[in-house]
């Protein structure tokens, strides 16, 4: 049986996801209940919408939805796809659920290609040279029905990673790095 390169790569990616990702329960604080894994997202650059459920109630991940998440969070400038760190996806989910329900999340930036990050730096748009966006470990977002102050406060209380507050630009940054804020 001959397998196409595309099928081989998809299978390899799915296998890597299953091997590398621990169950969600291992990624979150023990004192926190595991929220449902359902997000409704819109990418402000591509106009794409994604409603996705990426794991079951026991914390096991589904490969197909994770592939759709990676595609959705791709670099809108180069169309390059990079695996998103499941910890930042879980962080986003916790913030969204804790900040007020199931409102649609507007994504400003997920993965950034090196070319796009360099362009942002050259244009003086505040991108960091070693940004966690380059590793698929950061998300810039807003939820129009929820104030940025509330999103920041909820994200900081969760202590699941870094939290940046950009009220002039109209978004919150979260990442799966060490808990810190700016």
C-alpha positions as CSV (number, residue, x, y, z in Angstrom):
1,X,0.0,0.0,0.0
2,X,1.4,3.3,-1.1
3,X,1.0,6.3,1.3
4,X,1.1,9.8,0.0
5,X,3.6,12.3,1.5
6,X,0.6,14.4,2.7
7,X,-1.0,11.4,4.5
8,X,2.4,10.5,6.0
9,X,2.9,14.0,7.4
10,X,-0.6,14.2,8.8
11,X,-0.2,10.8,10.5
12,X,3.2,11.8,11.9
13,X,1.8,15.1,13.2
14,X,-1.2,13.3,14.8
15,X,1.2,10.8,16.4
16,X,3.5,13.5,17.7
17,X,0.5,15.3,19.3
18,X,-0.6,12.2,21.1
19,X,2.9,11.4,22.3
20,X,4.0,14.8,23.4
21,X,0.8,16.1,25.0
22,X,0.0,15.1,28.5
23,X,-3.7,14.9,29.5
24,X,-5.1,18.4,30.3
25,X,-5.4,17.5,34.0
26,X,-1.6,17.4,34.1
27,X,-1.3,21.0,32.7
28,X,-3.6,22.8,35.1
29,X,-3.5,23.6,38.8
30,X,-4.8,20.7,40.9
31,X,-7.3,22.9,42.7
32,X,-8.9,24.0,39.4
33,X,-11.7,22.0,37.8
34,X,-11.2,21.1,34.2
35,X,-13.5,23.3,32.1
36,X,-15.1,22.0,28.9
37,X,-12.7,22.3,25.9
38,X,-14.9,24.3,23.6
39,X,-14.0,27.6,22.1
40,X,-15.6,29.8,19.5
41,X,-12.9,31.8,17.7
42,X,-12.6,34.4,15.0
43,X,-9.3,35.4,13.4
44,X,-9.4,39.2,12.8
45,X,-6.9,39.0,9.9
46,X,-8.3,36.1,7.9
47,X,-12.0,36.4,8.9
48,X,-12.1,32.7,9.6
49,X,-14.3,31.3,12.3
50,X,-13.6,28.1,14.3
51,X,-15.7,26.4,16.9
52,X,-13.8,23.5,18.3
53,X,-13.8,21.0,21.0
54,X,-10.3,19.5,21.3
55,X,-10.4,17.1,24.3
56,X,-12.8,14.9,26.2
57,X,-14.0,15.4,29.8
58,X,-11.2,13.3,31.2
59,X,-8.5,15.4,29.6
60,X,-7.5,13.4,26.5
61,X,-6.8,15.3,23.3
62,X,-8.4,14.8,19.9
63,X,-5.8,15.0,17.0
64,X,-8.1,16.3,14.3
65,X,-9.3,19.3,16.3
66,X,-5.7,20.1,17.3
67,X,-4.7,20.1,13.6
68,X,-7.6,22.6,13.0
69,X,-6.4,24.8,15.9
70,X,-2.9,24.8,14.4
71,X,-4.2,25.8,11.0
72,X,-6.4,28.5,12.5
73,X,-3.6,30.0,14.6
74,X,-1.2,30.0,11.6
75,X,0.8,33.1,10.7
76,X,-1.6,35.2,8.6
77,X,1.3,36.9,6.8
78,X,3.1,33.8,5.5
79,X,0.4,31.2,5.9
80,X,3.0,29.1,7.7
81,X,1.5,26.6,10.2
82,X,3.2,25.7,13.4
83,X,2.0,23.5,16.3
84,X,0.4,25.6,19.1
85,X,1.5,24.7,22.6
86,X,-1.6,23.0,24.1
87,X,-0.8,24.9,27.4
88,X,-1.6,28.3,25.8
89,X,-4.8,26.9,24.3
90,X,-5.8,25.6,27.7
91,X,-4.9,29.0,29.2
92,X,-7.1,30.8,26.7
93,X,-9.9,28.4,27.4
94,X,-9.6,29.0,31.2
95,X,-9.5,32.8,30.7
96,X,-12.6,32.7,28.4
97,X,-14.6,30.5,30.7
98,X,-13.6,32.4,33.9
99,X,-14.1,35.9,32.4
100,X,-17.7,35.5,31.5
101,X,-19.1,32.6,29.6
102,X,-18.9,31.5,26.0
103,X,-18.4,34.7,24.1
104,X,-16.5,34.5,20.8
105,X,-12.8,35.2,21.2
106,X,-11.2,37.5,18.6
107,X,-7.6,36.3,17.8
108,X,-5.2,39.0,16.8
109,X,-2.1,36.8,16.8
110,X,-1.1,33.2,17.4
111,X,1.9,31.7,15.7
112,X,4.2,34.2,14.0
113,X,6.7,33.2,11.4
114,X,10.2,34.7,11.8
115,X,9.7,36.8,8.7
116,X,6.5,38.4,10.1
117,X,8.0,38.9,13.5
118,X,11.0,40.7,11.9
119,X,8.7,42.9,9.9
120,X,6.8,43.9,13.1
121,X,10.1,44.7,14.7
122,X,11.3,46.8,11.7
123,X,8.0,48.7,11.7
124,X,8.4,49.4,15.5
125,X,5.2,47.6,16.3
126,X,6.4,46.2,19.7
127,X,7.3,42.6,18.7
128,X,10.0,41.0,20.8
129,X,13.0,39.5,19.0
130,X,12.6,36.2,20.9
131,X,8.8,36.3,21.1
132,X,7.0,33.2,22.3
133,X,4.7,33.7,19.3
134,X,7.6,32.2,17.2
135,X,7.2,28.9,19.1
136,X,3.4,28.8,19.1
137,X,3.4,29.5,22.8
138,X,1.6,32.9,22.8
139,X,-1.8,34.3,21.8
140,X,-3.0,37.9,21.5
141,X,-6.8,38.2,21.8
142,X,-9.8,40.1,23.0
143,X,-13.4,39.3,23.8
144,X,-15.5,42.3,22.9
145,X,-18.2,41.6,25.4
146,X,-15.6,41.4,28.2
147,X,-13.4,44.4,29.2
148,X,-9.6,44.1,28.8
149,X,-9.2,44.9,32.5
150,X,-11.3,41.9,33.5
151,X,-9.5,39.6,31.0
152,X,-6.1,40.8,32.4
153,X,-7.2,40.3,36.0
154,X,-8.6,36.8,35.3
155,X,-5.5,35.7,33.4
156,X,-3.2,37.0,36.1
157,X,-5.2,35.2,38.9
158,X,-4.9,31.9,37.0
159,X,-1.1,32.0,37.0
160,X,-0.8,29.7,34.0
161,X,1.7,31.8,32.1
162,X,2.7,35.3,31.1
163,X,0.1,38.1,30.8
164,X,0.6,41.3,28.8
165,X,-1.9,44.1,28.9
166,X,-2.2,46.4,25.8
167,X,-5.2,48.7,26.3
168,X,-4.1,51.1,23.5
169,X,-3.9,48.3,21.0
170,X,-7.1,46.7,22.4
171,X,-5.8,43.2,23.3
172,X,-4.4,40.9,26.0
173,X,-1.4,38.7,25.5
174,X,-1.1,35.3,27.1
175,X,1.7,32.8,26.8
176,X,2.7,29.4,28.2
177,X,6.0,30.8,29.6
178,X,6.7,31.5,33.3
179,X,3.9,33.4,35.1
180,X,4.7,37.1,34.9
181,X,2.9,40.2,33.8
182,X,3.6,43.6,32.1
